[in-house]
Structure formats: structure tokens, C-alpha cells
Amino acid sequence: MIDYDPDQLLYEIKVLKKKVAIFGFSTEGLILYEVLKKKNIPVEYFIDEKKSIIDFNIKKIKIYSLSDLDDQDKNIIIFLGTKYVNSVFEKLKNFNFNHIYDDYKIFKLINDYKDINIPEFNFKIDKEKIYRNIKLYELNSLRENKLRLANKNKINQLVKFQEKLLINNVDIVVTERCSMKCLHCSNMMQYYEKPKNSSFSLLLNSIKKLMSAADKISELRVIGGEPFMNKDISKIINFLLSFNNFDVIIVYTNANIIPKGDNLICLKNPKVKIHITDYSSTGAVNIKKFIPEKLNQFVNVMKENKINFSIEKVINWLDMGMDKLEKYDENPSQLQKKFIECCGNDIFTLLEGKLYKCPVSAHGDNLNFFSSNKDFINFNDDSLNPNNLKDKLKIFYNNDKYVKACSYCKGRSYDNKEIPAGEQTKEVIKYL
């Protein structure tokens, strides 16, 4: 990856009339498109490999797949508008493109966040979500530096590099219960025979220890299952609000359950945002026919109470193999490659007093499907204390070695095929 001064690069692009392309017809890529547009820099084309995107009929701009790039100008400037930076960079290098840049430094030029509306692409995003995304891109850029050091196995340099413990996000699992049973759920809710709420006292104690050690956490993500199935959710959110070393609390919901009383009031805090997954265009409505109506009711309640929320309409997910959990016959090199290319390899998941690298690792252990005591930090460990917890977490966060869960998961890389989102199963899936 080329290091660069963003102002100088954009100046050269204008003066020398260099052509620009963006890899990733995604939220990140489209925000970048708008930033360049405001700098009077036209984008020649997008590059993307997802079939659903390639087939999307856009008259205003061309979207090429990698297989279309052989005949393209190799001197074009390509910005990576994607979270799969490492794997995409290598793909483009294999096509002999030499001017490849990440987008983070371009985003740093934004000094006034405004809503973006690109009608020709049917794309809208509000300024708060733009800010959230760019903060995550910033931390992802730090993570890429970390990975470059990790590839040299310089763990001491990793810890020194990140003198402060800066964490992208933490999934805080408040319940295993859900109002849906998605066949391909990446959080493995479809495997729980007797789902229950997370232990309240254990959860609060673990949060306290984590927050005392972290210098900054970008997002505290309250998830389930369906988090509003836990009637104590207001107590958990209010406890999180008592800390000041985080940017935002995001509550992820399918909008099937409308919060009331204290569980609604706590959402009015400006540091709390609601992220609604809209399943109304998926096969889930064939079984859960109430989804569209509940969604409208939920949104109206959010608007009436002036609660910050965003809606993500899902059509496809990446196939992680969660519909039929099995162990894959892969060697350590293959497992390491899968881990490094996975977009979920630094989504810390807090579940029943343990902090894991990812949701599959967390729930696979919680369900007693597979376990390894090297793959998590146990906050109930008596050997942990305020003097050593931070260093242990830094090493855990920075050590990018694959975990046992990788053997049971297809990963979440750019190359994973897409599957229909929200497909429901009536029965609990058995792990054989």
C-alpha cells in the first residue's frame, strides 16, 4: 500500500488529469465517491465482484468485475473503498495495478459532515452514520498497520505500536433469545435449544473490567438474539452510559419488539443509536408475516420519541456455513489466511464473562461445540488484576493468529458467496 499526502495526491490528480477508480460499490466506496466529487475529481468507474452489484443497472457509471480489468489502464489511481483491504490489495496487484491507495486519509479531509444523497445510485446516508463509518475506517487503518507488523511476528512491536488500547467495537451479548430463527445467523442463535438472557451480574462485572482497561472503544454494540427480549436492557444501557471512554452505544434490533417504559426512555440519550435490520424484503416474511407492520410501528415510536435510528435493508448475507456447522479439513496456513481476510476478526464479543475475538468463537464455546482457553479473556480469572489486564488485552487484541472457531466457519472474506438473508428455520439446528 502506498503511503501518501492526501492534499498532494489530489492536487496531482487534478493538475496531471489522472484517472481515478474506486474499488467497492459499498457504503464506504460511495462516501468516497461523494468526497471526490466535492473535490471536483471525477470517478471513471467502480470495481466490485459481488454479482448482485455487477447486475445492478446503473447508467451513470460503469461497474467492472476483476475479470474485466485486463484491458484497463494500469496507471489509473485506485482508492480502496472496502473493509477487505488486504485481500483486495493483493488481487489488484495481481492485475498489475501499481497506484493503489486506502481511503482513510481522504476521509480525514472532511471537516463538515452532511447527509449524502446520490439519486443516480439510489443511495442515501445521514451525517451521523457517515461519522460512525469514518471513525471505524480510521480504526481499521490502524489495524492494517498492526497486521503489517503481525505478518513479521513482532508482537512486542505490536504492543508498543498501540500504546493505548483502542478497540473498534465490542458486541455485548445481552440475550440468546430472539424473535426470529434465521437459518444462517452468524451469531448462531439457531443452535440454542433453551436460550436465556445473559447473567446480569456477570455481564455488568465484565463490562466494568473491560471499560477500566480500555482507553477508547468506538462502538459498544448491544446485541442478542434480539436485545429487547431482555427486559433488563435499560439497566444494561444505563450502566454503559456511566462510562465516558466510548463514542457511541448501538442497539441492534430486528424491530419485532417495541420497547416501552424505561427500556424506551434510556434510548433517548444522544449517545445511544438504534440500528434496525429490515427483513421486510427477505423470505422471513413468509413465516413472520408481521415483520413489515412491526417495522413501521417501531420506526414511528422512534420518531415520536426523537430517538436516533438508522435502517439497513438486508437482501443477502455472506455464506459463513452457519446453517450446517462442520469442521473443515484445513491446514494452519489456510486457517491463518481465512482469519486475516475475515472482516469479523476483530469484532470483540463479550459473552457470559468472556471476551472473544469473534461471534462464532464466542457462541461455539458457549454452546460447548468447541473451545480453547487461548481464544478468550476470562474476566473471572483470579489472576487478572488492574495492573496486568490492560497488557493482556493489548496482546490478545493485537495477536492476529487464527482461533479454533476458524476450523468450523467459512470466514467472512471478500470471496465468500452471497446467500439470501433472513431465511427462517422452524427447528433448532443440531450440531452433529
Secondary structure, DSSP 4 states (H G I P E B T S, - for coil): -----HHHHHHHHHHTT--EEEE--SHHHHHHHHHHHHTT----EEE---HHHHTS--SSSEEE-GGGGGGS-TTSEEEE-SS-HHHHHHHHHHTT---EEESHHHHTT--S---EEEGGGTEEE-HHHHHHHHHHHHHHHHHHHHHHHHTTT-HHHHHHHT-S-EEEEEEEE-BS--S--BTT-TT-GGG-SS--BPPHHHHHHHHHHHHHH-SEEEEEEEESS-GGGSTTHHHHHHHHHT--SEEEEEEEE-S-S---THHHHGGGSTTEEEEEEE-TTSGGGGT-TTHHHHHHHHHHHHHHTT--EEEEE--EEE--STTS-------HHHHHHHHHH-TTTTEEEEETTEEESSHHHHHHHHTTS---TTSEEETT-TT--TTTHHHHHHHHHH-----GGGGG-----TTPPEEETT-B-SSPPPP-
